[in-house]
Amino acid sequence: MARLNKYPLDNNVDKSDILLGSDNGGATKNYAVPEIGKAISKFNMAGQPQIGYYYQQDLTPGRQAGTISVTGGNPTIPFTSLTSIIVSKFNFGNQNTAENLLLSFVGTEITITSIDNPNHFGVYTLDSATVLSGDSNFYTLALFNTGGNGNIVKDQFYVMSSRKGDTAFVYSQNTGDPQQVWNITHNLGKKPSVTIVSSTDTTVVGEVTYNNDNQLTITLSSANSGKAYLN
């Protein structure tokens, strides 16, 4: 067998290519290029502003680091039906916390995408992140779905990222203080699209007046409480 540096260089890397290497036990193995790409996303080896998780459906052994879970979750759940998930503050396979990155996603549009099939994804406004009671290594994320395709499937890997370039804002009108007129200062520097959801999780229609690029007013048909999602 010739020395590896004597083989010709391939300047056209293809998905069907196979690489030769050693595993963590020292055994020589072949590695398919697509699997290497998945590992880069899974462990975030490229250092992108994203967090890699796998969906842990069986919580019998307790929630594991680097996981997404859903209380009472099924093995398969449509992305468009997710309104709340519990996530680790650790990227899968990494002992360094991603907590600050995770919290920076609050109030923005996020995407949860399958590593195996990027056509399976969910798009959400991340409303809030609350420390899970009894375990500070996990956060409960409140989500407002704005689109998606396919399902989240147990034991499969996913990447959560934020579209921070397209900023968003979530306004809450307290349930104890329903109002017919909501005055909102969002500081987005634009006239955003607005989705209004009542405290009973029903989409409602209101008249939106753009006062300027940083403030708007919503006038409802009657006093109500809930949330306004601006993006």
SERO-4910 file (N, C-alpha, C, O; in steps of 0.05 Angstrom, whole numbers):
BEGIN
 pado doro    nc1    nc2    nc3   cac1   cac2   cac3    cc1    cc2    cc3    oc1    oc2    oc3
  Met    A     17    -24      0      0      0      0     18     25      0     36     28     16
  Ala    A     12     43    -18     28     68    -20     21     86      3      0     84     16
  Arg    A     40    105      8     35    125     29     12    143     19      9    148     -5
  Leu    A     -5    151     38    -29    166     32    -22    192     16    -37    200     -2
  Asn    A      1    205     23      8    230      9     17    225    -19     23    245    -34
  Lys    A     19    200    -28     27    194    -55      3    191    -74      6    191    -98
  Tyr    A    -21    188    -62    -45    186    -78    -52    213    -91    -46    233    -79
  Pro    A    -64    213   -115    -71    238   -127    -93    253   -112   -110    240    -99
  Leu    A    -93    279   -113   -113    296    -99   -139    296   -116   -138    297   -140
  Asp    A   -161    294   -101   -187    296   -114   -199    324   -108   -206    329    -85
  Asn    A   -200    341   -128   -210    369   -124   -240    371   -128   -250    394   -128
  Asn    A   -254    349   -131   -283    349   -135   -295    329   -115   -302    307   -123
  Val    A   -298    338    -90   -310    321    -70   -339    317    -75   -354    336    -79
  Asp    A   -348    291    -76   -375    284    -82   -387    269    -58   -373    258    -42
  Lys    A   -414    269    -57   -428    256    -35   -423    226    -35   -426    213    -14
  Ser    A   -416    215    -57   -411    186    -59   -383    178    -51   -376    155    -51
  Asp    A   -366    198    -46   -338    192    -39   -336    179    -11   -353    183      6
  Ile    A   -315    164     -8   -309    150     17   -281    159     27   -262    160     11
  Leu    A   -279    166     53   -254    174     64   -243    153     83   -259    138     96
  Leu    A   -217    151     84   -204    131    102   -195    145    127   -183    166    126
  Gly    A   -200    132    150   -192    144    175   -192    124    198   -197    100    194
  Ser    A   -188    134    222   -188    117    246   -210    127    265   -214    151    268
  Asp    A   -224    107    277   -244    115    297   -230    120    324   -206    119    326
  Asn    A   -246    127    344   -234    135    370   -221    111    384   -207    115    405
  Gly    A   -225     87    374   -211     64    385   -186     56    370   -172     37    377
  Gly    A   -180     71    349   -156     66    333   -159     47    310   -140     42    295
  Ala    A   -184     37    306   -189     19    283   -192     35    257   -204     57    257
  Thr    A   -181     24    236   -182     37    210   -209     31    197   -218      8    195
  Lys    A   -223     52    188   -249     49    176   -253     68    153   -238     88    150
  Asn    A   -274     62    136   -282     80    115   -305     98    126   -321     90    142
  Tyr    A   -305    124    117   -326    142    125   -338    156    101   -324    167     84
  Ala    A   -365    154     99   -379    167     76   -380    197     81   -385    205    104
  Val    A   -377    213     60   -377    242     62   -403    252     74   -402    270     92
  Pro    A   -427    242     66   -451    252     79   -452    248    109   -463    265    124
  Glu    A   -441    225    119   -441    220    147   -423    239    162   -428    247    185
  Ile    A   -401    247    149   -383    266    161   -397    293    163   -394    307    183
  Gly    A   -412    300    142   -427    325    143   -447    326    166   -451    346    179
  Lys    A   -461    303    170   -480    302    192   -467    305    219   -477    318    237
  Ala    A   -443    292    222   -429    294    247   -420    323    253   -421    331    276
  Ile    A   -413    337    232   -405    365    236   -428    381    247   -425    398    264
  Ser    A   -453    376    236   -476    390    246   -484    380    274   -490    396    292
  Lys    A   -483    354    278   -492    342    303   -476    352    327   -487    359    348
  Phe    A   -449    354    323   -432    362    345   -424    392    342   -408    402    358
  Asn    A   -435    405    322   -429    434    316   -399    438    315   -388    457    328
  Met    A   -385    422    300   -356    424    298   -347    448    281   -324    456    282
  Ala    A   -366    460    266   -360    484    250   -363    509    267   -357    531    257
  Gly    A   -373    507    291   -376    531    309   -397    550    299   -395    574    304
  Gln    A   -418    540    287   -440    557    278   -458    565    301   -459    550    321
  Pro    A   -473    587    298   -492    595    320   -517    577    319   -539    587    312
  Gln    A   -514    552    325   -535    533    325   -530    512    347   -508    510    357
  Ile    A   -551    497    355   -548    477    376   -558    451    365   -581    449    354
  Gly    A   -543    429    368   -550    403    358   -563    387    381   -553    386    403
  Tyr    A   -586    374    374   -600    358    394   -609    331    381   -610    328    357
  Tyr    A   -617    312    399   -632    290    388   -658    288    404   -659    296    428
  Tyr    A   -679    278    391   -705    277    404   -707    252    422   -708    230    412
  Gln    A   -707    257    448   -709    235    468   -739    231    475   -750    248    490
  Gln    A   -751    210    465   -779    205    471   -782    189    496   -802    193    511
  Asp    A   -764    170    502   -766    154    526   -751    168    549   -727    170    548
  Leu    A   -766    178    568   -754    194    590   -751    177    615   -745    187    636
  Thr    A   -753    150    612   -750    132    635   -723    136    649   -723    137    674
  Pro    A   -701    138    635   -675    141    648   -670    170    656   -648    176    666
  Gly    A   -689    188    652   -685    217    657   -676    231    632   -665    219    613
  Arg    A   -681    257    631   -673    273    608   -643    273    605   -629    278    625
  Gln    A   -633    269    581   -604    267    577   -594    294    565   -609    308    552
  Ala    A   -568    299    570   -556    323    559   -557    322    529   -554    301    517
  Gly    A   -561    345    516   -561    347    487   -587    337    474   -586    327    451
  Thr    A   -609    339    489   -634    328    478   -657    348    477   -657    368    491
  Ile    A   -675    342    459   -702    355    459   -721    334    469   -719    310    463
  Ser    A   -740    342    486   -762    324    495   -788    340    496   -788    365    497
  Val    A   -810    325    496   -836    337    497   -852    322    518   -853    298    518
  Thr    A   -863    337    537   -878    324    558   -901    308    547   -918    318    532
  Gly    A   -901    282    553   -922    264    542   -919    260    512   -939    253    499
  Gly    A   -895    264    502   -891    264    473   -894    236    460   -887    216    473
  Asn    A   -903    236    436   -905    211    420   -879    206    406   -862    224    403
  Pro    A   -875    182    395   -851    176    380   -848    194    355   -825    201    347
  Thr    A   -870    202    344   -870    220    320   -890    242    325   -913    237    331
  Ile    A   -881    267    321   -899    290    325   -895    309    302   -873    316    295
  Pro    A   -917    318    290   -915    338    268   -901    364    279   -908    373    300
  Phe    A   -883    374    263   -870    399    271   -890    422    276   -887    438    294
  Thr    A   -911    422    259   -930    444    261   -948    443    285   -962    462    291
  Ser    A   -947    421    300   -963    419    324   -948    425    350   -960    425    372
  Leu    A   -922    430    348   -906    435    372   -911    463    382   -908    483    367
  Thr    A   -918    465    407   -922    491    420   -903    495    444   -900    517    454
  Ser    A   -891    473    453   -873    474    476   -855    450    475   -863    428    470
  Ile    A   -829    455    479   -809    433    480   -791    439    504   -788    461    514
  Ile    A   -777    418    513   -757    420    534   -730    414    522   -727    392    510
  Val    A   -711    432    525   -685    428    512   -663    430    532   -665    444    552
  Ser    A   -641    415    527   -617    417    543   -602    442    537   -603    453    515
  Lys    A   -588    452    557   -571    476    552   -544    467    540   -526    484    536
  Phe    A   -540    441    535   -516    431    523   -521    422    495   -541    409    489
  Asn    A   -503    428    477   -503    417    450   -497    387    453   -481    379    469
  Phe    A   -509    370    436   -505    342    437   -475    335    436   -461    345    418
  Gly    A   -466    318    454   -438    309    454   -418    329    462   -394    326    457
  Asn    A   -427    351    475   -408    372    483   -413    379    512   -436    382    521
  Gln    A   -391    381    528   -393    387    556   -394    417    562   -399    425    584
  Asn    A   -390    433    541   -391    462    544   -420    472    540   -433    464    521
  Thr    A   -429    489    559   -457    498    557   -461    516    533   -444    531    525
  Ala    A   -485    514    521   -494    532    500   -516    550    510   -532    560    495
  Glu    A   -517    554    537   -539    568    550   -542    596    540   -564    605    534
  Asn    A   -520    611    538   -522    639    529   -532    641    500   -548    659    494
  Leu    A   -523    623    483   -533    623    455   -563    616    455   -578    629    440
  Leu    A   -571    597    470   -599    589    471   -616    613    480   -637    618    467
  Leu    A   -608    627    501   -624    649    511   -625    673    491   -643    688    491
  Ser    A   -604    675    475   -603    696    455   -624    692    433   -631    710    418
  Phe    A   -634    667    431   -655    661    411   -682    671    418   -700    674    401
  Val    A   -687    677    444   -713    685    453   -722    711    439   -707    730    437
  Gly    A   -747    711    429   -757    734    415   -750    734    385   -757    754    371
  Thr    A   -737    714    375   -730    712    347   -744    689    334   -757    673    347
  Glu    A   -742    688    308   -753    665    293   -732    643    293   -709    648    285
  Ile    A   -739    619    301   -721    596    302   -730    575    283   -754    573    276
  Thr    A   -711    558    274   -717    535    257   -706    510    271   -683    510    279
  Ile    A   -721    489    272   -712    463    281   -712    445    257   -734    439    245
  Thr    A   -689    435    249   -686    421    223   -674    393    227   -656    390    243
  Ser    A   -685    373    213   -674    346    214   -646    346    200   -643    357    179
  Ile    A   -627    333    213   -600    330    201   -602    311    178   -588    314    157
  Asp    A   -618    290    180   -620    269    159   -636    279    135   -630    271    112
  Asn    A   -656    296    140   -673    305    118   -680    335    122   -699    340    137
  Pro    A   -665    353    111   -670    382    115   -698    391    106   -706    413    113
  Asn    A   -712    374     91   -740    381     83   -759    377    106   -783    384    103
  His    A   -750    365    128   -767    362    152   -758    382    172   -736    381    183
  Phe    A   -775    401    178   -767    424    195   -792    438    206   -815    433    197
  Gly    A   -787    454    227   -808    471    238   -797    499    242   -774    502    249
  Val    A   -814    519    236   -806    547    240   -824    559    261   -849    555    261
  Tyr    A   -812    573    280   -827    583    303   -817    610    312   -794    618    306
  Thr    A   -834    625    325   -825    648    341   -820    637    369   -839    625    381
  Leu    A   -796    641    379   -790    631    406   -799    652    426   -787    673    429
  Asp    A   -821    646    440   -835    665    457   -819    669    483   -815    691    492
  Ser    A   -811    647    496   -797    649    522   -781    623    527   -787    602    516
  Ala    A   -762    625    545   -746    603    554   -745    604    584   -735    623    596
  Thr    A   -756    583    597   -759    582    626   -744    558    637   -747    536    627
  Val    A   -728    563    658   -713    540    670   -732    519    680   -752    525    693
  Leu    A   -727    494    673   -744    472    680   -743    468    711   -722    467    722
  Ser    A   -766    466    723   -767    463    752   -753    437    760   -759    415    751
  Gly    A   -734    440    778   -720    417    789   -695    409    773   -680    391    782
  Asp    A   -690    422    750   -666    415    735   -657    439    718   -668    444    697
  Ser    A   -638    453    728   -629    478    715   -613    473    690   -604    492    677
  Asn    A   -609    448    682   -595    441    657   -613    441    633   -605    436    611
  Phe    A   -639    446    638   -659    445    617   -677    470    618   -682    481    639
  Tyr    A   -687    477    594   -705    500    591   -731    490    577   -730    474    558
  Thr    A   -753    501    586   -778    498    571   -781    521    552   -781    544    560
  Leu    A   -784    515    526   -787    536    506   -816    537    497   -828    517    489
  Ala    A   -827    561    498   -854    566    488   -852    575    459   -839    594    453
  Leu    A   -866    560    441   -863    564    413   -889    573    400   -911    564    408
  Phe    A   -887    590    380   -910    596    363   -903    588    334   -886    601    322
  Asn    A   -916    568    324   -909    557    298   -918    575    276   -940    586    275
  Thr    A   -900    580    257   -906    596    233   -902    580    207   -905    591    185
  Gly    A   -896    554    209   -893    538    185   -877    513    190   -866    509    212
  Gly    A   -874    496    170   -858    472    173   -868    450    156   -888    452    141
  Asn    A   -854    427    158   -861    404    142   -850    379    155   -828    380    167
  Gly    A   -865    357    155   -855    332    166   -858    331    196   -872    347    208
  Asn    A   -844    311    207   -847    305    236   -820    305    250   -799    301    238
  Ile    A   -821    309    276   -798    304    293   -801    275    303   -822    267    312
  Val    A   -780    259    300   -781    230    305   -761    222    326   -738    232    327
  Lys    A   -769    204    344   -752    196    366   -725    186    357   -723    173    336
  Asp    A   -705    193    373   -677    184    369   -664    194    343   -643    185    335
  Gln    A   -677    214    330   -665    226    307   -652    253    316   -659    264    336
  Phe    A   -634    263    299   -618    287    306   -629    311    292   -638    310    269
  Tyr    A   -627    334    306   -638    359    296   -619    382    303   -604    381    322
  Val    A   -622    404    288   -606    428    293   -626    451    297   -644    454    281
  Met    A   -622    466    318   -638    489    324   -621    514    318   -599    517    329
  Ser    A   -631    532    302   -617    556    295   -637    579    295   -661    575    294
  Ser    A   -626    604    295   -643    628    296   -638    645    272   -615    648    263
  Arg    A   -660    656    261   -658    675    239   -656    703    251   -675    718    249
  Lys    A   -634    708    264   -631    733    279   -629    757    260   -633    780    269
  Gly    A   -622    752    235   -621    774    216   -648    786    211   -650    810    205
  Asp    A   -669    770    214   -697    779    210   -709    780    238   -722    761    247
  Thr    A   -706    802    252   -713    804    280   -743    802    284   -759    809    267
  Ala    A   -750    793    308   -778    790    315   -782    800    343   -763    806    358
  Phe    A   -808    803    351   -814    814    377   -841    801    386   -859    798    370
  Val    A   -842    793    411   -867    782    422   -877    801    444   -863    807    464
  Tyr    A   -902    810    441   -915    827    461   -935    811    476   -951    797    464
  Ser    A   -936    814    502   -955    799    519   -973    819    533   -964    838    546
  Gln    A   -999    815    530  -1019    830    545  -1029    812    568  -1042    792    563
  Asn    A  -1023    819    592  -1029    802    615  -1058    793    617  -1076    809    612
  Thr    A  -1062    768    624  -1089    757    626  -1106    771    647  -1130    772    646
  Gly    A  -1092    783    667  -1107    797    688  -1113    826    681  -1125    840    696
  Asp    A  -1105    835    656  -1109    862    648  -1116    864    619  -1101    875    603
  Pro    A  -1139    852    611  -1147    853    583  -1152    882    574  -1164    898    589
  Gln    A  -1144    888    549  -1147    915    539  -1157    913    510  -1151    894    496
  Gln    A  -1172    933    502  -1181    934    474  -1160    946    456  -1158    939    432
  Val    A  -1143    964    467  -1122    977    452  -1095    968    464  -1090    972    488
  Trp    A  -1078    957    447  -1051    949    456  -1031    968    443  -1029    969    418
  Asn    A  -1016    983    459   -995   1001    450   -969    986    453   -960    979    475
  Ile    A   -955    982    430   -931    965    430   -907    981    420   -907    992    398
  Thr    A   -886    980    436   -860    991    427   -842    967    422   -835    953    441
  His    A   -835    962    397   -820    938    390   -791    943    383   -774    925    385
  Asn    A   -785    967    374   -757    976    367   -745    957    346   -721    952    347
  Leu    A   -761    948    327   -750    931    305   -739    948    282   -726    937    264
  Gly    A   -746    973    282   -736    990    260   -749    984    234   -737    989    213
  Lys    A   -774    974    234   -788    968    210   -818    966    216   -826    967    240
  Lys    A   -835    963    196   -863    959    200   -868    929    197   -872    919    175
  Pro    A   -869    914    219   -869    885    219   -897    874    213   -918    888    216
  Ser    A   -898    849    203   -923    835    202   -932    828    230   -915    824    248
  Val    A   -958    826    235   -968    822    262   -988    799    262  -1007    797    245
  Thr    A   -984    780    281  -1004    759    286  -1013    761    315   -996    762    333
  Ile    A  -1039    762    319  -1050    766    346  -1063    740    355  -1079    728    340
  Val    A  -1056    731    379  -1066    706    390  -1078    712    418  -1064    724    434
  Ser    A  -1103    704    422  -1115    709    448  -1104    691    470  -1089    673    464
  Ser    A  -1112    696    494  -1103    680    517  -1113    651    515  -1104    634    529
  Thr    A  -1133    646    498  -1144    619    494  -1131    606    469  -1141    586    458
  Asp    A  -1108    618    460  -1094    607    437  -1110    608    411  -1108    590    394
  Thr    A  -1127    628    408  -1142    632    383  -1132    656    369  -1129    678    380
  Thr    A  -1127    653    343  -1119    676    327  -1142    695    323  -1164    687    316
  Val    A  -1137    721    329  -1158    741    327  -1149    763    308  -1126    766    302
  Val    A  -1169    778    299  -1163    800    280  -1166    827    294  -1184    831    310
  Gly    A  -1146    844    290  -1147    871    301  -1137    891    281  -1124    883    261
  Glu    A  -1144    916    285  -1134    937    267  -1107    946    276  -1103    954    299
  Val    A  -1087    944    259  -1060    952    265  -1053    979    253  -1056    983    229
  Thr    A  -1045    997    271  -1036   1024    262  -1006   1027    267   -997   1024    290
  Tyr    A   -991   1032    246   -962   1035    249   -956   1065    255   -958   1082    238
  Asn    A   -949   1070    280   -944   1097    289   -917   1107    277   -915   1130    268
  Asn    A   -897   1089    276   -871   1094    264   -858   1067    261   -871   1046    265
  Asp    A   -832   1066    255   -818   1041    250   -812   1026    276   -802   1003    275
  Asn    A   -818   1037    299   -812   1024    324   -836   1021    343   -834   1009    364
  Gln    A   -859   1032    335   -883   1031    352   -907   1026    334   -909   1035    312
  Leu    A   -926   1011    345   -952   1007    332   -974   1004    353   -969    999    376
  Thr    A   -998   1006    343  -1022   1003    361  -1040    982    348  -1046    983    324
  Ile    A  -1050    964    365  -1070    944    357  -1096    951    370  -1098    954    395
  Thr    A  -1117    954    354  -1144    959    365  -1162    935    360  -1166    927    337
  Leu    A  -1172    922    381  -1188    899    379  -1218    906    381  -1225    929    389
  Ser    A  -1235    888    374  -1264    893    376  -1274    894    404  -1295    906    410
  Ser    A  -1259    882    423  -1266    883    451  -1241    879    468  -1220    871    457
  Ala    A  -1243    884    494  -1219    880    511  -1211    851    511  -1227    833    513
  Asn    A  -1185    846    508  -1174    819    507  -1146    818    517  -1133    839    519
  Ser    A  -1137    795    524  -1109    790    532  -1098    769    514  -1112    755    500
  Gly    A  -1071    767    513  -1058    747    496  -1031    757    487  -1017    770    503
  Lys    A  -1024    750    463   -997    757    452   -999    768    424  -1017    760    409
  Ala    A   -980    785    417   -978    794    390   -949    786    380   -930    793    393
  Tyr    A   -948    772    358   -922    763    347   -916    781    323   -930    783    303
  Leu    A   -893    795    326   -884    815    305   -859    805    292   -840    798    306
  Asn    A   -858    804    265   -833    797    252   -833    809    224   -813    805    209
***
